[in-house]
Amino acid sequence: EQTKEVVLNENDMLWPTLRHLHIADTINHVLDNFNTFLSENKAAGMAKGGVKDLGQMSDALKQMPQYRELLGKYSLHIQMAREAMKLFDDQKLEALSQQEQDMVMGEDSEGKPVKNLITHITALLRDPSILTSDKLRLLLLYIITQEGIRDTDRN
């Protein structure tokens, strides 16, 4: 696998817009932007209907050598979005952030009081895919929001 170093700055056509977006919004924006490119550049030779996911977009890029530089930029952002999403999934950041949010707020996303915190926390702390630094932050949030760890929960 080849490693390529790139600089993301204001000169990149997508980066200024994407850098502050949530990963899901980033993926949608790149796909929408690419589909707009396809519709405005009929010479690109894509099938009607555009692309619907990152895999189709990647395949489309390989079929259009005449747009190499522009498509290279799309390809870069596709790859970055894929890698970011993989890390997000692999490290279970959604479950982790949801648990942190529930603890800090004292209620879940539906406004119901949070129950069985220690059970949820324990499962996340034992998960090998979650980084040690994330586990430490989770444990510290638990201690702060629950005003310590009860003796009965120390098992």
C-alpha positions, 0 to 999 in steps of 0.5 A, spaced: 500 500 500 502 506 497 502 512 502 501 519 499 502 525 503 497 531 502 496 538 504 489 540 506 489 548 506 484 553 503 487 552 496 483 545 496 476 545 492 473 541 498 477 542 504 474 549 506 467 546 506 468 539 509 473 540 515 468 542 520 462 537 517 460 531 521 463 525 517 456 523 515 455 530 512 462 530 509 460 523 505 454 526 503 457 532 501 462 529 497 457 524 493 453 530 492 459 535 489 461 529 485 454 528 482 454 535 480 460 534 477 458 528 473 451 532 471 455 538 469 461 534 465 457 529 460 463 528 457 465 524 463 461 518 461 457 516 467 451 512 467 445 516 468 443 517 476 450 518 478 453 515 484 450 513 490 456 511 495 463 511 496 464 505 492 461 507 486 464 513 486 471 510 486 469 506 480 467 512 477 473 515 478 477 510 475 473 510 468 475 517 467 482 519 466 481 525 462 479 528 469 485 526 473 487 532 477 480 534 479 478 526 480 484 525 484 482 531 489 475 527 489 479 520 490 483 523 496 477 526 500 473 519 498 479 515 502 479 520 507 472 519 509 473 512 508 478 512 513 475 516 518 469 512 518 473 506 519 476 509 525 469 511 528 466 504 527 472 500 529 473 504 535 466 504 537 466 512 538 458 513 537 457 508 543 462 511 547 460 518 545 452 517 546 454 514 553 458 520 555 453 524 553 448 521 557 452 521 563 453 528 563 446 530 561 443 525 566 438 523 561 438 519 554 436 522 548 429 521 549 429 525 555 429 519 560 433 518 566 439 514 565 439 507 568 444 501 569 450 506 568 455 501 571 453 496 566 454 500 560 460 503 562 463 496 564 462 493 557 465 499 554 471 499 559 472 491 557 472 492 550 479 492 546 477 496 540 476 502 545 482 506 546 485 506 553 485 514 553 477 514 551 476 509 557 480 513 561 475 519 559 469 515 560 471 513 567 473 520 569 466 522 566 463 517 570 466 519 577 465 526 576 457 525 574 456 520 579 460 523 585 465 517 585 464 510 585 460 506 590 463 500 593 458 495 590 460 497 583 467 496 584 467 489 582 
